[in-house]
Amino acid sequence: MRKELCAYALTSLLALHAYSQDTTVVTTTADYSAKPDTTIAVPAPRPADVPVYQLKPSVDIPVTAIGTGWSLYAFTKIYSKDPSTKEQIQALRISDLNRFDRWAADVYSDKAANTSDFFFYGSMPLPLVLLADKDIRKDAGKIGFLYLEAMSITGLLYTGSVYVKDRYRPLAYNPEVPMEERMRGGSKNSFFAGHVALVATSTFFTAKVFSDYHPDSKLKYLLYGAAVVGTAGTAYLRHAGGKHFPSDIVIGTAVGTLSGILVPHFHKNPLLKNPRLSVTPFTGQSHGLAMRYKL
């Protein structure tokens, strides 16, 4: 019994020592008749040898092409809608709105609406800051395509909803807003908040890509924080500008955030789902998998 305890203690110490080495793995074999010493040492794969993202051309190209094509077409339609008549505007009643949105119908600030455009246009090229990172810069083409795909999906959902549904903006209900502004065709594009959705897509995409390349970097929290602030700031300005109801903003935020995060996530290399774990098959006197977990 004493000899067995000593052997068990020695085995445990060797196992702990193996976990402390960068190039040592714990091996699980399928051949139980192999020699007792089945622990092997193999070089740990360099992160640079494993791509962070993997494209699926048969899926990604059609999705991106359809989303981009439709968005370009629909944008020309949704901003050239026929204007409303004065009688149609005067017939609008705040009491007809749902309770969740009703309180926002008397809010209007032309300055806030114009300021929101700075957030909108300023966020579009934001992923270019990722090129400052040498690891990401090597995959610039792949990252650029993923960004285009994320934006095309957001654009498809936004333009599609505005194209098929006319919903008057809050400013159309406000008698203090000039009638000419209320009657414009673009005043029927309230659902859903496109500025908010596109800003969220751009900012959260940037944060997600950086965190996938550098999962241990604390800078990722700063980028996610900036994404939250940028999206929330845009949402507030679109509300204050009388451009969207709260429900429009909630949906726009959800669409943009999910698109910006999930497009990179679904393309992430499965081997990097857990950056501390690597699995390598081996063969020889026995067959199995060599698993390495870095503490």
Helices and strands as residue ranges (DSSP letters): H 2-19, E 26-29, G 47-49, H 57-78, H 86-90, G 94-96, H 99-102, H 110-123, G 126-132, H 134-137, H 140-164, G 170-173, H 179-183, G 185-188, H 194-213, H 219-240, H 246-266, G 270-272, E 277-282, E 288-293
